[in-house]
Amino acid sequence: MPRFAANLSFLFTELPFPERFEAAARAGFAGVECLFPYAYPAEDIRRWLRETGLTQVLFNLPAGDWQAGERGLAAQPGREAEFAAGLELALDYARTLGCTRLHALSGLVLPDVPEAEQTAVFCANIAAAARRASAAGVTLLIEPINSRVDMPGYWLDTPARAFALQHRLADTGLRVQLDLYHAQIVAGDLARMLERHLAVIGHIQVADNPGRHEPGSGEIHYPYLFRRLDALGYAGWIGCEYKPATTTWAGLEWFAPWRQPATAAGG
């Protein structure tokens, strides 16, 4: 049976961030993820997790100046020291929160930098980070994010490229974070993609297409894919990183077959 985690940067945004943990538990989620936890002390987040019985499943490494449009540092020449410092901060948070997966964003294509140089910097940064994370009991992930709709100019923008880079760096413990929404936009053929690459997929995320709304709102047949993942023996988490079409609660009908019993804290 799939294990679902609510992405608290996308879901329950009707509430202040600290209150989203209880809402996720009340809704029946067993885990949570978020984009960036760094605005809050790690000890506070650990308390919210403990009070609600939730597992912190995933979050991102620092990604540069997000508000100014930066989207990661791994493939950004000249930012290697900043990337390494961000990894250490993320590992500190992961240690406190008991989180065993971290995602490193590549950043944008730099028009004035040769592609080979960005690739070399990415591979060097990610190889070192994956080994450092593995020594700390954490799996480092890379995610292909579509550059057509959601993140124009993103460097790591196709599943084929992500899987090729993972294969190149396989001995570091690196895994791929596969968001089926992004994969559908860029490549499609999701069931075969899962079958072919499941052994190197460390985390899955979901949203429907078009619109990036809740499963069942678009063209992706998620009940089939969830059954297929069960049949393939996927034991990881599925992160719900979608934008509710109206409110989070109104859009949770799709989740009813997989809802966990609410915790005591969640009601």
Secondary structure, DSSP 8 states (H G I E B T S, - for coil): --EEEEETTTSSTTS-HHHHHHHHHHHT-SEEE-S--TTS-HHHHHHHHHHHT-EEEEEE---S-GGGT--BSTT-TT-HHHHHHHHHHHHHHHHHHT--EEE--B-B--TTS-HHHHHHHHHHHHHHHHHHHHHTT-EEEE----TTTTSTTBSS--HHHHHHHHHHTGGGT-EEEEEHHHHHHHT--HHHHHHHHGGGEEEEEE--TTTS-STTSSS--HHHHHHHHHHHT--SEEEE----SS-TGGG-GGGGGG-----TTT-
